[in-house]
């Protein structure tokens, strides 16, 4: 079967051993599976989110914090997993006390995930499933996950094609991101939490504010306001950290004034539920070590 699940439409026959443009093959390469404490409060809670980090990505963001695992490479540490292997990892994270199962960069493995979740449920998985994605998805592919995903956690990076091409290599990102987030919202609706404030269902839209690109942030927020209710949950992130060798204008961290402008736009648009960050969140120490660790 040739893969046309994401907007890259590379057509790789991954079942026959070919590698897709995303770098993924027949099985998912899991580079880390452990409790993670640096997501939004309803995701991390007090016991951590059961994060499953997959290798491979269908974007080429020049500022990627996970660049060690997002680009195809032969020496990425980790464990190859089919649906049974992924289901077992989910159960291990449940046993470790995680609040949820957090699938990070899942798009290249969407069909495997769709097979793994029902299997994990049969094996005793009770936790909510979080789909933590860059937003570069096809709505028709996401429909395969309808009823399987509890919480969608998508990025909404850009609305300007030229900027999406310049920074992530995908001029069509804006149209696919909006369409896919709309499909996610159709499936799960607004965020719902339990008595402890932990997410059990719903959507949180993430946006990373980039230095020298606050006007793009303002346009993204305007798009969200146009297409979703003002009660939708947003995560406005200030954590941008330049990777070594980054070129201008992304060679510096966000300023307090830039982030303030982004927050002011949220207020002006009337959003009611916005997660914000301190500028101290811009620290490489918050990026986990992708060393094949499994909890």
QUIVENCOR-V937165 format. One record per residue. N is the residue number from 1. RES is the residue in three letters. SS is DSSP state (hx for helix, st for strand, lp for the rest). PHI is phi in whole degrees, 0 to 359 (none if undefined). OMEGA is omega in whole degrees, 0 to 359 (NA if undefined). Layout:
n:N res:RES ss:SS phi:PHI omega:OMEGA
n:N res:RES ss:SS phi:PHI omega:OMEGA
//
This chain:
n:1 res:UNK ss:lp phi:none omega:179
n:2 res:UNK ss:lp phi:278 omega:187
n:3 res:UNK ss:lp phi:269 omega:173
n:4 res:UNK ss:lp phi:230 omega:188
n:5 res:UNK ss:lp phi:285 omega:181
n:6 res:UNK ss:lp phi:243 omega:184
n:7 res:UNK ss:lp phi:297 omega:178
n:8 res:UNK ss:lp phi:293 omega:178
n:9 res:UNK ss:lp phi:49 omega:186
n:10 res:UNK ss:lp phi:286 omega:176
n:11 res:UNK ss:lp phi:74 omega:180
n:12 res:UNK ss:lp phi:295 omega:175
n:13 res:UNK ss:lp phi:270 omega:186
n:14 res:UNK ss:hx phi:292 omega:178
n:15 res:UNK ss:hx phi:294 omega:179
n:16 res:UNK ss:hx phi:268 omega:176
n:17 res:UNK ss:lp phi:105 omega:178
n:18 res:UNK ss:lp phi:284 omega:177
n:19 res:UNK ss:lp phi:258 omega:180
n:20 res:UNK ss:lp phi:286 omega:176
n:21 res:UNK ss:lp phi:300 omega:177
n:22 res:UNK ss:lp phi:283 omega:182
n:23 res:UNK ss:lp phi:95 omega:183
n:24 res:UNK ss:lp phi:268 omega:178
n:25 res:UNK ss:lp phi:245 omega:183
n:26 res:UNK ss:lp phi:296 omega:182
n:27 res:UNK ss:lp phi:251 omega:177
n:28 res:UNK ss:st phi:274 omega:173
n:29 res:UNK ss:st phi:266 omega:179
n:30 res:UNK ss:st phi:266 omega:185
n:31 res:UNK ss:st phi:266 omega:178
n:32 res:UNK ss:st phi:194 omega:176
n:33 res:UNK ss:st phi:217 omega:186
n:34 res:UNK ss:st phi:198 omega:176
n:35 res:UNK ss:st phi:292 omega:185
n:36 res:UNK ss:st phi:235 omega:190
n:37 res:UNK ss:lp phi:247 omega:189
n:38 res:UNK ss:lp phi:243 omega:172
n:39 res:UNK ss:lp phi:262 omega:176
n:40 res:UNK ss:lp phi:299 omega:183
n:41 res:UNK ss:hx phi:309 omega:180
n:42 res:UNK ss:hx phi:291 omega:179
n:43 res:UNK ss:hx phi:264 omega:182
n:44 res:UNK ss:hx phi:281 omega:181
n:45 res:UNK ss:lp phi:56 omega:180
n:46 res:UNK ss:lp phi:259 omega:184
n:47 res:UNK ss:lp phi:255 omega:178
n:48 res:UNK ss:lp phi:92 omega:176
n:49 res:UNK ss:st phi:267 omega:181
n:50 res:UNK ss:st phi:281 omega:188
n:51 res:UNK ss:st phi:279 omega:174
n:52 res:UNK ss:st phi:247 omega:182
n:53 res:UNK ss:st phi:267 omega:179
n:54 res:UNK ss:st phi:264 omega:172
n:55 res:UNK ss:lp phi:280 omega:178
n:56 res:UNK ss:lp phi:96 omega:179
n:57 res:UNK ss:lp phi:198 omega:180
n:58 res:UNK ss:lp phi:264 omega:170
n:59 res:UNK ss:lp phi:244 omega:178
n:60 res:UNK ss:lp phi:232 omega:181
n:61 res:UNK ss:lp phi:294 omega:183
n:62 res:UNK ss:lp phi:292 omega:183
n:63 res:UNK ss:lp phi:254 omega:189
n:64 res:UNK ss:lp phi:304 omega:177
n:65 res:UNK ss:lp phi:286 omega:181
n:66 res:UNK ss:lp phi:256 omega:187
n:67 res:UNK ss:hx phi:299 omega:180
n:68 res:UNK ss:hx phi:297 omega:182
n:69 res:UNK ss:hx phi:238 omega:184
n:70 res:UNK ss:hx phi:276 omega:180
n:71 res:UNK ss:lp phi:260 omega:178
n:72 res:UNK ss:lp phi:302 omega:179
n:73 res:UNK ss:lp phi:202 omega:184
n:74 res:UNK ss:lp phi:272 omega:188
n:75 res:UNK ss:lp phi:247 omega:178
n:76 res:UNK ss:lp phi:286 omega:179
n:77 res:UNK ss:lp phi:288 omega:178
n:78 res:UNK ss:lp phi:156 omega:184
n:79 res:UNK ss:st phi:226 omega:175
n:80 res:UNK ss:st phi:285 omega:183
n:81 res:UNK ss:st phi:221 omega:167
n:82 res:UNK ss:lp phi:271 omega:183
n:83 res:UNK ss:hx phi:295 omega:178
n:84 res:UNK ss:hx phi:292 omega:178
n:85 res:UNK ss:hx phi:296 omega:179
n:86 res:UNK ss:hx phi:294 omega:178
n:87 res:UNK ss:hx phi:300 omega:179
n:88 res:UNK ss:hx phi:295 omega:177
n:89 res:UNK ss:hx phi:298 omega:178
n:90 res:UNK ss:hx phi:301 omega:180
n:91 res:UNK ss:hx phi:295 omega:179
n:92 res:UNK ss:hx phi:297 omega:179
n:93 res:UNK ss:hx phi:291 omega:175
n:94 res:UNK ss:hx phi:298 omega:180
n:95 res:UNK ss:hx phi:295 omega:180
n:96 res:UNK ss:lp phi:281 omega:176
n:97 res:UNK ss:lp phi:101 omega:181
n:98 res:UNK ss:lp phi:296 omega:178
n:99 res:UNK ss:lp phi:285 omega:186
n:100 res:UNK ss:st phi:200 omega:172
n:101 res:UNK ss:st phi:253 omega:189
n:102 res:UNK ss:st phi:249 omega:184
n:103 res:UNK ss:st phi:271 omega:188
n:104 res:UNK ss:st phi:260 omega:186
n:105 res:UNK ss:lp phi:58 omega:187
n:106 res:UNK ss:lp phi:273 omega:189
n:107 res:UNK ss:hx phi:308 omega:180
n:108 res:UNK ss:hx phi:296 omega:185
n:109 res:UNK ss:hx phi:238 omega:187
n:110 res:UNK ss:hx phi:303 omega:182
n:111 res:UNK ss:hx phi:290 omega:177
n:112 res:UNK ss:hx phi:296 omega:178
n:113 res:UNK ss:hx phi:297 omega:180
n:114 res:UNK ss:hx phi:297 omega:176
n:115 res:UNK ss:hx phi:275 omega:186
n:116 res:UNK ss:hx phi:286 omega:186
n:117 res:UNK ss:hx phi:296 omega:178
n:118 res:UNK ss:hx phi:299 omega:178
n:119 res:UNK ss:hx phi:295 omega:179
n:120 res:UNK ss:hx phi:297 omega:178
n:121 res:UNK ss:hx phi:297 omega:178
n:122 res:UNK ss:hx phi:297 omega:181
n:123 res:UNK ss:lp phi:277 omega:176
n:124 res:UNK ss:lp phi:113 omega:178
n:125 res:UNK ss:lp phi:290 omega:180
n:126 res:UNK ss:lp phi:245 omega:189
n:127 res:UNK ss:lp phi:282 omega:172
n:128 res:UNK ss:st phi:295 omega:177
n:129 res:UNK ss:st phi:257 omega:178
n:130 res:UNK ss:st phi:254 omega:180
n:131 res:UNK ss:st phi:254 omega:191
n:132 res:UNK ss:st phi:259 omega:194
n:133 res:UNK ss:st phi:235 omega:177
n:134 res:UNK ss:lp phi:284 omega:178
n:135 res:UNK ss:lp phi:89 omega:181
n:136 res:UNK ss:lp phi:271 omega:188
n:137 res:UNK ss:lp phi:227 omega:171
n:138 res:UNK ss:lp phi:260 omega:178
n:139 res:UNK ss:hx phi:303 omega:181
n:140 res:UNK ss:hx phi:294 omega:176
n:141 res:UNK ss:hx phi:287 omega:180
n:142 res:UNK ss:hx phi:298 omega:179
n:143 res:UNK ss:hx phi:296 omega:175
n:144 res:UNK ss:hx phi:293 omega:182
n:145 res:UNK ss:hx phi:259 omega:182
n:146 res:UNK ss:lp phi:301 omega:182
n:147 res:UNK ss:lp phi:91 omega:180
n:148 res:UNK ss:lp phi:257 omega:181
n:149 res:UNK ss:lp phi:265 omega:180
n:150 res:UNK ss:lp phi:266 omega:184
n:151 res:UNK ss:st phi:230 omega:174
n:152 res:UNK ss:st phi:260 omega:182
n:153 res:UNK ss:st phi:230 omega:184
n:154 res:UNK ss:st phi:268 omega:165
n:155 res:UNK ss:st phi:283 omega:165
n:156 res:UNK ss:lp phi:230 omega:193
n:157 res:UNK ss:lp phi:279 omega:188
n:158 res:UNK ss:lp phi:215 omega:166
n:159 res:UNK ss:lp phi:240 omega:181
n:160 res:UNK ss:lp phi:257 omega:183
n:161 res:UNK ss:hx phi:304 omega:182
n:162 res:UNK ss:hx phi:297 omega:179
n:163 res:UNK ss:hx phi:289 omega:177
n:164 res:UNK ss:hx phi:298 omega:177
n:165 res:UNK ss:hx phi:292 omega:183
n:166 res:UNK ss:hx phi:296 omega:188
n:167 res:UNK ss:hx phi:261 omega:184
n:168 res:UNK ss:hx phi:228 omega:176
n:169 res:UNK ss:lp phi:70 omega:184
n:170 res:UNK ss:lp phi:213 omega:181
n:171 res:UNK ss:lp phi:297 omega:181
n:172 res:UNK ss:lp phi:272 omega:179
n:173 res:UNK ss:hx phi:307 omega:185
n:174 res:UNK ss:hx phi:304 omega:183
n:175 res:UNK ss:hx phi:292 omega:180
n:176 res:UNK ss:hx phi:289 omega:180
n:177 res:UNK ss:hx phi:297 omega:180
n:178 res:UNK ss:hx phi:297 omega:180
n:179 res:UNK ss:hx phi:295 omega:182
n:180 res:UNK ss:hx phi:288 omega:178
n:181 res:UNK ss:hx phi:293 omega:176
n:182 res:UNK ss:hx phi:298 omega:177
n:183 res:UNK ss:hx phi:294 omega:178
n:184 res:UNK ss:hx phi:299 omega:180
n:185 res:UNK ss:hx phi:296 omega:177
n:186 res:UNK ss:hx phi:301 omega:183
n:187 res:UNK ss:hx phi:288 omega:191
n:188 res:UNK ss:hx phi:241 omega:178
n:189 res:UNK ss:lp phi:70 omega:183
n:190 res:UNK ss:st phi:284 omega:186
n:191 res:UNK ss:lp phi:296 omega:174
n:192 res:UNK ss:st phi:234 omega:181
n:193 res:UNK ss:st phi:235 omega:177
n:194 res:UNK ss:lp phi:273 omega:184
n:195 res:UNK ss:lp phi:295 omega:179
n:196 res:UNK ss:lp phi:263 omega:179
n:197 res:UNK ss:lp phi:82 omega:181
n:198 res:UNK ss:lp phi:266 omega:182
n:199 res:UNK ss:st phi:297 omega:176
n:200 res:UNK ss:st phi:244 omega:180
n:201 res:UNK ss:st phi:193 omega:173
n:202 res:UNK ss:st phi:123 omega:188
n:203 res:UNK ss:st phi:238 omega:168
n:204 res:UNK ss:st phi:233 omega:179
n:205 res:UNK ss:st phi:266 omega:180
n:206 res:UNK ss:st phi:260 omega:171
n:207 res:UNK ss:st phi:217 omega:177
n:208 res:UNK ss:st phi:269 omega:179
n:209 res:UNK ss:lp phi:282 omega:181
n:210 res:UNK ss:lp phi:261 omega:176
n:211 res:UNK ss:lp phi:298 omega:181
n:212 res:UNK ss:lp phi:67 omega:181
n:213 res:UNK ss:lp phi:226 omega:181
n:214 res:UNK ss:hx phi:294 omega:177
n:215 res:UNK ss:hx phi:297 omega:176
n:216 res:UNK ss:hx phi:292 omega:175
n:217 res:UNK ss:hx phi:303 omega:180
n:218 res:UNK ss:hx phi:298 omega:178
n:219 res:UNK ss:hx phi:292 omega:177
n:220 res:UNK ss:hx phi:298 omega:180
n:221 res:UNK ss:hx phi:296 omega:176
n:222 res:UNK ss:hx phi:297 omega:178
n:223 res:UNK ss:hx phi:295 omega:178
n:224 res:UNK ss:hx phi:298 omega:180
n:225 res:UNK ss:hx phi:297 omega:181
n:226 res:UNK ss:hx phi:285 omega:190
n:227 res:UNK ss:hx phi:252 omega:183
n:228 res:UNK ss:lp phi:226 omega:179
n:229 res:UNK ss:lp phi:294 omega:181
n:230 res:UNK ss:lp phi:292 omega:178
n:231 res:UNK ss:lp phi:271 omega:179
n:232 res:UNK ss:lp phi:299 omega:181
n:233 res:UNK ss:st phi:274 omega:178
n:234 res:UNK ss:st phi:245 omega:172
n:235 res:UNK ss:st phi:238 omega:182
n:236 res:UNK ss:st phi:263 omega:192
n:237 res:UNK ss:st phi:262 omega:178
n:238 res:UNK ss:lp phi:252 omega:193
n:239 res:UNK ss:lp phi:275 omega:182
n:240 res:UNK ss:lp phi:306 omega:180
n:241 res:UNK ss:lp phi:231 omega:181
n:242 res:UNK ss:lp phi:297 omega:174
n:243 res:UNK ss:lp phi:278 omega:182
n:244 res:UNK ss:lp phi:305 omega:178
n:245 res:UNK ss:lp phi:83 omega:182
n:246 res:UNK ss:lp phi:297 omega:180
n:247 res:UNK ss:lp phi:268 omega:175
n:248 res:UNK ss:lp phi:297 omega:7
n:249 res:UNK ss:lp phi:267 omega:185
n:250 res:UNK ss:lp phi:259 omega:183
n:251 res:UNK ss:lp phi:267 omega:180
n:252 res:UNK ss:lp phi:219 omega:178
n:253 res:UNK ss:lp phi:277 omega:178
n:254 res:UNK ss:lp phi:291 omega:176
n:255 res:UNK ss:lp phi:269 omega:178
n:256 res:UNK ss:hx phi:299 omega:180
n:257 res:UNK ss:hx phi:295 omega:179
n:258 res:UNK ss:hx phi:296 omega:180
n:259 res:UNK ss:hx phi:293 omega:178
n:260 res:UNK ss:hx phi:298 omega:178
n:261 res:UNK ss:hx phi:298 omega:179
n:262 res:UNK ss:hx phi:295 omega:178
n:263 res:UNK ss:hx phi:296 omega:179
n:264 res:UNK ss:hx phi:300 omega:179
n:265 res:UNK ss:hx phi:294 omega:176
n:266 res:UNK ss:hx phi:301 omega:180
n:267 res:UNK ss:hx phi:295 omega:182
n:268 res:UNK ss:hx phi:297 omega:181
n:269 res:UNK ss:hx phi:278 omega:175
n:270 res:UNK ss:lp phi:86 omega:177
n:271 res:UNK ss:lp phi:294 omega:187
n:272 res:UNK ss:lp phi:257 omega:185
n:273 res:UNK ss:st phi:226 omega:184
n:274 res:UNK ss:st phi:230 omega:172
n:275 res:UNK ss:st phi:275 omega:180
n:276 res:UNK ss:st phi:239 omega:181
n:277 res:UNK ss:lp phi:232 omega:167
n:278 res:UNK ss:lp phi:284 omega:178
n:279 res:UNK ss:hx phi:295 omega:178
n:280 res:UNK ss:hx phi:293 omega:176
n:281 res:UNK ss:hx phi:292 omega:178
n:282 res:UNK ss:lp phi:280 omega:183
n:283 res:UNK ss:lp phi:212 omega:181
n:284 res:UNK ss:hx phi:298 omega:179
n:285 res:UNK ss:hx phi:295 omega:179
n:286 res:UNK ss:hx phi:276 omega:177
n:287 res:UNK ss:lp phi:275 omega:183
n:288 res:UNK ss:lp phi:292 omega:176
n:289 res:UNK ss:lp phi:275 omega:182
n:290 res:UNK ss:lp phi:269 omega:188
n:291 res:UNK ss:lp phi:242 omega:181
n:292 res:UNK ss:lp phi:77 omega:181
n:293 res:UNK ss:st phi:287 omega:177
n:294 res:UNK ss:st phi:234 omega:180
n:295 res:UNK ss:lp phi:275 omega:NA
//
